[in-house]
């Protein structure tokens, strides 16, 4: 019995090792179908602002040898005061391109610098993604936390993209994950306003709610675990968008997930939603 047990154990080890190696082989082949181009500047070469030259860069993760694919422009979180671009693991190897964007941060830069950067990076994608094989009619904008706020501001306040002769409604869909819909905390901080008291002005996405905006997917974490009023702010935006006549908006509360870890399941939800939107008639 000992010999038999040893033989079976030895066989299983070889079998498992073979499966692992085969999986790694397939994974390496699959990953080779993607290209990551890092630190591409999205501002003009003649721009002399040193901080913009440092921060206004993006990474492009795209399927090699394919065309007509969807692109997600992704803005990182960090309260508009920190954070760094990166491709979410949940969006890798999914047949889409991901453009991850850095932008100027407070307090070194003040509002609306980061919103303007977000708009300029989206304009860059509209003007350049076709050269990588992407379809300019399948550009989605997303981000987590502060990144979700930026996605909302550029999608709802059309003035930012109008500077680049781009209609914000050409965005195929907007997916803010735990994004603030009132005026952002950091903007209030820059003005010495109370942190927890709601404030709505021209820098609040909800003040630009309109019926003709692109389709929208709102996602937050569990309202018992989220940041103060983050669920409620998104619920209000959902209600106001519907009240002004917007016909294609969905809102999800992902129970059991807090503000920090909700972005992972939200990305998976986003992928399903993108597939649905792409199939819908314009």
SVG drawing of the C-alpha trace seen along z (x, -y; Angstrom):
<svg xmlns="http://www.w3.org/2000/svg" viewBox="-39 -79 48 81">
<polyline fill="none" stroke="black" stroke-width="0.4" points="0.0,0.0 2.8,-2.3 4.3,-1.7 0.9,-2.2 0.4,-5.4 3.8,-6.7 3.2,-5.8 -0.1,-7.6 1.4,-10.6 4.3,-10.7 1.9,-10.4 -0.3,-13.2 2.6,-15.5 3.7,-15.0 0.1,-15.4 -0.4,-18.6 3.0,-19.9 2.1,-19.2 -1.2,-21.0 0.5,-24.0 3.1,-24.2 0.5,-23.8 -1.6,-26.6 1.4,-28.9 2.2,-28.1 -1.3,-29.0 -1.2,-32.1 2.0,-33.2 0.6,-32.8 -2.5,-34.7 -0.6,-37.5 1.6,-37.8 -1.5,-38.9 -1.5,-42.1 0.8,-45.1 1.5,-47.5 2.8,-50.9 3.7,-53.0 4.1,-56.7 2.7,-58.2 2.3,-61.9 -1.2,-63.2 -0.2,-66.9 1.4,-68.8 5.2,-68.5 5.5,-72.3 3.8,-72.5 6.3,-73.9 4.5,-73.2 6.9,-70.9 4.3,-69.4 2.0,-68.6 5.0,-67.0 5.5,-64.9 1.9,-63.8 0.1,-64.0 0.9,-60.6 -1.0,-57.4 -0.5,-53.7 -2.2,-51.9 -2.9,-48.2 -4.4,-46.8 -4.9,-43.6 -2.2,-43.0 -3.3,-42.4 -7.0,-43.1 -9.2,-45.9 -12.6,-47.4 -12.2,-46.7 -13.7,-48.6 -11.5,-50.9 -12.0,-51.8 -10.3,-55.0 -9.5,-54.4 -8.9,-57.1 -7.3,-56.0 -8.5,-56.9 -6.7,-58.7 -8.9,-61.6 -7.4,-63.8 -4.4,-64.1 -2.6,-60.8 -2.6,-57.6 -0.9,-56.2 -2.1,-54.9 -2.3,-51.1 -4.4,-48.5 -6.9,-46.8 -6.3,-43.0 -10.0,-42.4 -9.8,-44.3 -6.8,-42.4 -7.1,-39.9 -10.7,-40.6 -10.6,-41.5 -10.7,-45.3 -8.1,-48.0 -7.5,-49.9 -6.0,-53.4 -4.9,-54.2 -4.3,-57.9 -2.3,-60.0 -3.4,-63.5 -2.2,-66.5 -2.9,-66.2 -3.9,-68.6 -2.4,-70.6 0.3,-71.1 -2.4,-71.6 -5.7,-73.2 -9.2,-72.6 -10.1,-72.4 -6.6,-71.2 -7.3,-67.5 -10.7,-67.7 -9.0,-69.4 -6.4,-66.7 -9.0,-64.0 -10.7,-65.7 -7.5,-66.1 -6.6,-62.5 -10.0,-61.4 -9.6,-63.7 -6.2,-62.1 -7.9,-58.6 -10.6,-59.8 -7.9,-61.2 -5.4,-58.3 -6.9,-55.0 -7.7,-54.1 -4.0,-54.0 -3.8,-51.2 -6.8,-49.4 -9.5,-50.7 -12.9,-51.8 -13.6,-55.5 -17.3,-54.6 -16.6,-52.2 -14.9,-54.4 -16.0,-54.1 -14.9,-56.2 -14.5,-54.8 -12.6,-55.1 -12.7,-54.4 -13.4,-57.0 -11.8,-60.2 -11.4,-58.6 -15.1,-58.0 -15.7,-61.7 -13.5,-62.7 -15.3,-60.4 -18.6,-61.9 -17.5,-65.5 -16.1,-65.1 -19.1,-63.1 -21.8,-65.4 -20.2,-68.8 -19.8,-69.0 -17.6,-72.2 -14.4,-70.3 -14.4,-68.1 -15.8,-70.9 -12.3,-72.6 -11.0,-69.8 -14.0,-69.8 -15.3,-66.5 -18.9,-66.0 -19.0,-64.3 -22.1,-62.4 -19.8,-60.5 -18.6,-58.6 -20.2,-55.2 -20.8,-54.8 -19.7,-56.2 -19.0,-53.9 -18.1,-55.7 -17.2,-53.3 -17.9,-54.9 -17.5,-58.3 -18.6,-61.5 -21.6,-63.2 -21.5,-66.3 -18.6,-68.7 -15.5,-66.7 -14.1,-66.7 -10.7,-67.9 -12.2,-70.9 -14.0,-71.8 -10.7,-71.4 -9.0,-73.7 -11.6,-76.3 -11.6,-75.7 -15.2,-74.4 -16.6,-71.9 -15.6,-68.4 -18.8,-66.5 -21.4,-69.1 -22.7,-68.5 -21.9,-71.2 -23.1,-71.5 -21.8,-73.9 -20.5,-73.8 -18.0,-71.2 -20.6,-68.8 -21.5,-66.2 -25.1,-66.1 -25.5,-69.8 -24.9,-68.8 -27.5,-66.0 -29.1,-65.8 -31.2,-63.4 -28.9,-63.2 -25.8,-62.1 -24.2,-58.8 -25.4,-55.6 -24.3,-55.3 -23.6,-52.6 -23.3,-53.8 -21.7,-51.4 -21.0,-51.8 -20.0,-49.6 -22.3,-48.5 -24.0,-51.7 -23.2,-50.4 -19.5,-50.3 -19.0,-53.0 -17.6,-56.5 -20.0,-59.0 -23.1,-59.5 -21.3,-57.9 -24.2,-55.5 -26.7,-58.2 -25.0,-60.6 -25.1,-58.0 -28.7,-57.1 -29.5,-60.8 -27.7,-61.2 -29.6,-58.1 -32.9,-59.6 -32.1,-63.1 -30.9,-61.6 -34.1,-59.7 -36.1,-62.8 -34.6,-64.9 -35.4,-62.1 -32.2,-60.0 -33.3,-56.6 -30.2,-54.4 -28.8,-54.5 -28.3,-51.6 -27.4,-51.8 -25.9,-48.9 -25.0,-48.7 -22.5,-45.8 -23.3,-44.5 -20.4,-43.3 -17.8,-45.5 -16.4,-48.7 -15.1,-51.7 -11.6,-50.3 -12.4,-46.8 -15.6,-47.4 -13.7,-48.3 -12.7,-44.7 -16.2,-43.2 -17.4,-46.4 -15.0,-45.9 -16.5,-42.5 -20.0,-44.0 -18.7,-46.8 -17.5,-44.2 -20.9,-42.6 -22.6,-46.0 -20.2,-47.1 -21.1,-44.0 -24.8,-44.9 -24.3,-48.5 -22.2,-47.5 -25.0,-45.3 -27.7,-47.9 -28.7,-50.0 -27.5,-53.5"/>
</svg>
